[in-house]
Amino acid sequence: MNTKICFLGGGNMAKAMISGLVKSNFNPTNITVIDRNLDKLKILSNKYGVEVSKPLSDAIAESDIIVLAIKPQQMGELIKSIKEYVSGTQLIISVAAGIQIGVYTKLFGKEVALARVIPNTPSSLGYGATGIYFNENVDSKQRNIVMDVMSAMGIIVVVDNEDKIDVVAACASSAPAYYLQFMEHMVKAAVKNGLAEDQASILVIQSCLGAAQMALNSGDSIETLRKNVTSKKGITAEALKVFEDFGLEVIVDKAIKANIRRSQELTKEFGEAL
C-alpha cells in the first residue's frame, strides 16, 4: 500500500495507530507526524521510523489521508491552520469524540471527504476494535483505503448513522479501561485472600485473555458461554449471584449511558464554542 498518511497530533491514539500500522508492515516512511511537542516527535521517529521534519503545508499536500488526532478542544484552531492546504481529493479522518460531521464542514468552510474513526488503544498491538462512519463525500476507493488501514490494527465495524459512533466509543474505545479496572479489582481481591500480587495478576490476565478467545472462536453467544462455564450451585454461580444481587447489569448500563451522554455534551459544548 503506497497510501501516504499525515497524523496531526502525536499523542496516545496517534501512537497506537502508528504502532499498529507499522506492525502490519505499513511503510513508516509513508507516515508523517506533525506535533508541537518535539520530544514526542523524536520518540515516534526513533521508535517507528516515521517522518517528523516536514513543514505542515508539505505534509498535508503530499498526503492521501489526514488524521486529526488531537483533543476536541484543539480542533477549531487546528483546522483554521490547515484548511487552505486541504484539497478535495484528500480524505480526512477524525479520531476525536463528540465532534460531528457538520461541525467539520463548518470549520473547513467547504465539503470534505471525512470519516469519523473511533479506535481504541489495543490497536497498537493489532487487537483494536474500531468504529467508522463515512460522510457522503467519501468515495468507494477512499472507503476501502480506510478499511484496509484500520483493519491492519484489528477489527472494524462500519456504522450507518453518525449517532451510533457515540455508542461505539462507549462500548469499544473506552472498554479497555473498564476491563482493566475489573481486572484490577480481581487482583486486589485475590491478594486480600492470600495470593501474591504477581500470581494474582498473571492468573487474572490469562483468564481474561482466555475468555476473550473463547468468545471470539467458539461460535456461541457470550451468554451461552457464560452459562456453559457456570455449574448450578457451584462456586462460579455463587460469585455471579453476588454480581446480580448488587446490580452489575444496572451498573454497566448506567456507565455506558454516562459515556454516551458525555459524548453528546462534548458535541453540544463544541458546537456552542464555534
C-alpha positions as CSV (number, residue, x, y, z in Angstrom):
1,M,0.0,0.0,0.0
2,N,1.5,3.3,-1.1
3,T,-1.0,5.4,0.7
4,K,0.6,8.4,2.4
5,I,-0.8,9.4,5.8
6,C,-0.3,12.6,7.8
7,F,-1.1,12.5,11.6
8,L,-1.8,15.9,13.0
9,G,-1.1,15.2,16.7
10,G,1.3,12.6,18.1
11,G,-0.5,11.7,21.3
12,N,-1.5,8.3,22.6
13,M,-4.1,7.5,20.0
14,A,-1.9,8.5,17.1
15,K,0.9,6.4,18.7
16,A,-1.4,3.4,19.0
17,M,-2.5,3.7,15.3
18,I,1.1,4.2,14.1
19,S,2.3,1.2,16.1
20,G,-0.5,-0.9,14.6
21,L,0.3,0.2,11.1
22,V,4.0,-0.4,11.3
23,K,3.4,-3.8,12.9
24,S,1.3,-4.7,9.9
25,N,4.2,-3.8,7.6
26,F,2.8,-0.4,6.5
27,N,5.8,1.6,5.2
28,P,6.7,4.0,8.0
29,T,8.3,6.4,5.5
30,N,4.8,7.0,4.2
31,I,3.7,8.3,7.6
32,T,4.3,11.9,8.6
33,V,3.5,13.2,12.1
34,I,3.1,16.9,13.0
35,D,3.1,17.9,16.6
36,R,4.3,21.0,18.6
37,N,5.9,18.7,21.2
38,L,9.4,18.0,19.7
39,D,10.1,15.3,22.3
40,K,7.0,13.3,21.1
41,L,8.2,13.6,17.6
42,K,11.7,12.4,18.4
43,I,10.3,9.4,20.2
44,L,8.0,8.5,17.3
45,S,10.7,8.9,14.8
46,N,13.2,6.8,16.7
47,K,10.8,4.0,17.5
48,Y,8.8,3.7,14.3
49,G,10.9,5.4,11.6
50,V,8.2,7.9,10.6
51,E,8.8,11.3,9.1
52,V,8.6,14.2,11.5
53,S,10.5,17.1,9.9
54,K,8.3,18.2,7.0
55,P,6.6,21.6,7.1
56,L,2.9,21.5,7.8
57,S,1.9,22.6,4.3
58,D,4.1,20.0,2.5
59,A,3.0,17.2,4.9
60,I,-0.7,17.9,4.1
61,A,-0.3,18.5,0.4
62,E,1.6,15.2,-0.1
63,S,-0.8,13.0,1.9
64,D,-3.8,10.9,0.8
65,I,-5.2,10.7,4.3
66,I,-5.0,13.4,7.0
67,V,-5.7,12.1,10.5
68,L,-6.9,14.7,13.0
69,A,-5.5,13.1,16.2
70,I,-5.9,15.8,18.7
71,K,-8.2,16.7,21.6
72,P,-11.7,18.1,20.6
73,Q,-10.9,21.4,22.3
74,Q,-8.0,22.0,19.9
75,M,-9.8,21.1,16.7
76,G,-11.1,24.6,15.8
77,E,-7.6,26.1,15.9
78,L,-6.0,23.2,14.1
79,I,-8.5,23.3,11.2
80,K,-8.1,27.0,10.7
81,S,-4.4,26.5,10.3
82,I,-4.7,23.7,7.7
83,K,-7.8,24.3,5.7
84,E,-6.1,26.2,2.9
85,Y,-3.8,23.2,2.3
86,V,-6.6,20.6,2.1
87,S,-7.7,19.6,-1.3
88,G,-10.9,18.0,-2.5
89,T,-9.1,14.7,-3.3
90,Q,-7.9,14.0,0.2
91,L,-9.6,12.1,3.0
92,I,-9.9,13.5,6.5
93,I,-10.0,11.1,9.4
94,S,-11.0,12.4,12.8
95,V,-10.5,10.3,15.9
96,A,-11.9,13.0,18.2
97,A,-15.0,12.1,20.3
98,G,-18.0,14.4,20.3
99,I,-17.4,16.4,17.1
100,Q,-20.0,15.7,14.4
101,I,-19.5,15.9,10.6
102,G,-21.5,19.1,10.3
103,V,-19.0,20.9,12.6
104,Y,-16.1,19.8,10.4
105,T,-17.9,21.1,7.3
106,K,-18.4,24.4,9.0
107,L,-14.8,24.6,10.2
108,F,-13.3,23.8,6.8
109,G,-15.8,26.1,5.1
110,K,-16.3,23.5,2.3
111,E,-17.4,20.0,1.7
112,V,-14.7,17.4,2.6
113,A,-14.5,13.7,2.4
114,L,-14.5,12.7,6.1
115,A,-14.5,9.6,8.2
116,R,-15.1,9.6,11.9
117,V,-13.0,6.8,13.2
118,I,-13.2,5.7,16.8
119,P,-10.3,3.3,17.6
120,N,-9.0,2.0,20.9
121,T,-5.6,1.7,22.4
122,P,-5.2,-2.1,21.8
123,S,-4.8,-1.0,18.1
124,S,-1.1,-0.6,18.9
125,L,-0.9,-4.4,19.3
126,G,-3.1,-5.3,16.4
127,Y,-6.1,-6.1,18.7
128,G,-8.0,-2.9,18.2
129,A,-11.8,-2.5,17.9
130,T,-12.7,0.4,15.7
131,G,-16.0,2.0,14.6
132,I,-16.1,4.0,11.4
133,Y,-18.7,6.4,10.0
134,F,-18.3,7.9,6.5
135,N,-19.9,11.0,5.2
136,E,-21.5,11.1,1.8
137,N,-18.4,12.7,0.2
138,V,-16.2,9.6,0.8
139,D,-16.0,7.5,-2.4
140,S,-15.7,3.7,-2.6
141,K,-11.9,3.8,-3.2
142,Q,-11.4,6.0,-0.1
143,R,-13.7,3.8,2.0
144,N,-11.6,0.7,1.0
145,I,-8.4,2.5,1.9
146,V,-9.7,3.5,5.3
147,M,-11.0,0.0,6.0
148,D,-7.7,-1.5,4.9
149,V,-5.7,0.8,7.1
150,M,-7.9,0.3,10.2
151,S,-8.1,-3.5,9.6
152,A,-4.4,-3.6,10.0
153,M,-4.9,-2.7,13.6
154,G,-7.7,-5.1,14.5
155,I,-11.4,-5.5,13.7
156,I,-13.6,-2.7,12.3
157,V,-17.3,-2.0,12.4
158,V,-18.9,0.5,9.9
159,V,-22.0,2.2,11.2
160,D,-24.7,3.7,9.0
161,N,-25.7,6.5,11.4
162,E,-23.4,9.1,12.9
163,D,-25.2,8.9,16.3
164,K,-24.0,5.3,16.6
165,I,-20.4,6.5,16.9
166,D,-21.1,7.6,20.4
167,V,-22.2,4.1,21.3
168,V,-19.1,2.7,19.6
169,A,-17.0,5.0,21.8
170,A,-18.8,3.8,24.9
171,C,-18.5,0.1,24.3
172,A,-15.2,-0.2,22.4
173,S,-13.0,2.9,22.6
174,S,-13.4,3.2,26.4
175,A,-13.8,-0.5,27.0
176,P,-10.2,-1.4,27.7
177,A,-10.4,0.9,30.8
178,Y,-13.5,-1.0,32.0
179,Y,-11.9,-4.4,31.7
180,L,-8.7,-3.2,33.2
181,Q,-10.5,-1.8,36.2
182,F,-12.4,-5.0,36.7
183,M,-9.1,-6.9,36.5
184,E,-7.5,-4.6,38.9
185,H,-10.3,-5.2,41.5
186,M,-10.0,-9.0,40.9
187,V,-6.3,-8.9,41.6
188,K,-6.8,-6.8,44.8
189,A,-9.5,-9.3,46.0
190,A,-7.1,-12.3,45.3
191,V,-4.3,-10.6,47.2
192,K,-6.6,-9.9,50.2
193,N,-7.4,-13.6,50.2
194,G,-3.8,-14.7,50.3
195,L,-2.3,-14.8,46.8
196,A,0.9,-13.0,45.9
197,E,0.2,-10.0,43.7
198,D,2.3,-11.3,40.8
199,Q,0.5,-14.7,40.9
200,A,-2.9,-13.0,41.1
201,S,-2.1,-10.7,38.2
202,I,-1.0,-13.4,35.8
203,L,-3.9,-15.6,36.7
204,V,-6.4,-12.7,36.1
205,I,-4.8,-11.5,32.9
206,Q,-4.6,-15.0,31.4
207,S,-8.2,-15.8,32.4
208,C,-9.4,-12.6,30.8
209,L,-7.4,-13.4,27.6
210,G,-8.8,-17.0,27.6
211,A,-12.4,-15.8,28.0
212,A,-12.0,-13.4,25.1
213,Q,-10.5,-16.1,22.9
214,M,-13.5,-18.4,23.8
215,A,-15.9,-15.6,22.8
216,L,-14.1,-15.0,19.5
217,N,-13.6,-18.6,18.4
218,S,-16.4,-20.8,19.8
219,G,-19.2,-19.5,17.6
220,D,-21.5,-19.5,20.7
221,S,-23.1,-16.3,22.1
222,I,-21.4,-14.7,25.1
223,E,-24.4,-15.6,27.2
224,T,-24.2,-19.3,26.2
225,L,-20.5,-19.4,27.0
226,R,-21.1,-17.9,30.4
227,K,-23.8,-20.4,31.2
228,N,-21.6,-23.3,30.0
229,V,-18.9,-22.4,32.5
230,T,-21.3,-21.9,35.4
231,S,-22.3,-25.1,37.2
232,K,-25.6,-24.9,39.2
233,K,-24.9,-24.4,42.9
234,G,-21.2,-24.3,42.2
235,I,-18.5,-21.7,43.2
236,T,-18.8,-19.7,40.0
237,A,-22.6,-19.5,40.3
238,E,-22.1,-18.2,43.9
239,A,-19.9,-15.4,42.7
240,L,-22.1,-14.5,39.9
241,K,-25.1,-14.3,42.3
242,V,-23.2,-11.6,44.2
243,F,-22.8,-9.6,40.9
244,E,-26.5,-10.0,40.3
245,D,-27.6,-9.1,43.8
246,F,-25.5,-5.9,43.7
247,G,-26.8,-4.9,40.3
248,L,-23.9,-5.4,38.0
249,E,-26.1,-5.2,34.9
250,V,-27.6,-1.9,36.0
251,I,-24.1,-0.5,36.8
252,V,-22.8,-1.4,33.4
253,D,-25.9,0.0,31.7
254,K,-25.6,3.3,33.6
255,A,-21.9,3.5,32.8
256,I,-22.5,3.1,29.1
257,K,-25.2,5.7,29.2
258,A,-23.0,8.1,31.1
259,N,-20.3,7.7,28.4
260,I,-22.7,8.4,25.6
261,R,-24.2,11.3,27.5
262,R,-20.7,12.8,27.9
263,S,-20.0,12.5,24.2
264,Q,-23.3,14.3,23.5
265,E,-22.3,17.0,25.9
266,L,-19.0,17.4,24.2
267,T,-20.8,17.7,20.9
268,K,-23.0,20.5,22.3
269,E,-20.1,22.3,24.0
270,F,-18.0,22.3,20.9
271,G,-20.9,23.5,18.7
272,E,-21.6,26.3,21.1
273,A,-17.9,27.3,21.2
274,L,-17.7,28.0,17.5
